């Protein structure tokens, strides 16, 4: 029998603390507010968009 290690799964997404320049945080807050989402969701979407853009660049090269 395998003994579980660590915390049990909760179904929640992992948390991440990020340090950034105040101006970047201000702009992230503005972008999130304009889209009606949390800053976390807005940053997640921005990261996904950037990854997709990088993938497209690699495929075009």
N, C-alpha and C positions, 0 to 999 in steps of 0.2 A: 504494500500500500504506500502510495506516494504521500508524503507529508507536505501540506501546503506551506509555502514560505511567503512572507510579506503580507500586505494588506489584501483583503478579499476584493474582488471586482465589484464596483458600485454602479457601473454604467455611466459614470460621469467622465468627462474629458479631463485629461491631465491639466494641471495648472502650470503657468510659467510666469516668472517675474522678469520684466525687461527694464533695463535702464536706458533712457534715451534723453536727448536734448529736449528742453522745455518747449521749444518751437515745434519740434516733431510731434510731441504729445498734444500740443494745442491743435495742430492740424489734423491729427488722428481723431481727436474729440469732435472737431468740426465736421469731418467727413462722416463719422459714425452718426452724429446727430442728424445730418442732412439725409442719411439713408434710413434713419429710424432703427438702427441696430446698436448693439453694445460695441465698445472699443475693441474688445476681444474678437468679436465676430468680424468687425471691419478689418482688423489687422490680419485675421486668418484669410479673408478674401483677398487682401492685398498680397499676401505671401503666395497664395495659389495663383493669382494673376501673374506675378513675377516669375514663378516657376514655369508656368505655361509659356510665357514670352521667351524665357531662356531656352526652353525645349524647342520652340519654333526657330529661334536663331540657329541652334545647333543643326537642325534638320535642313535649314536653308544653306548652310555652309558647305 
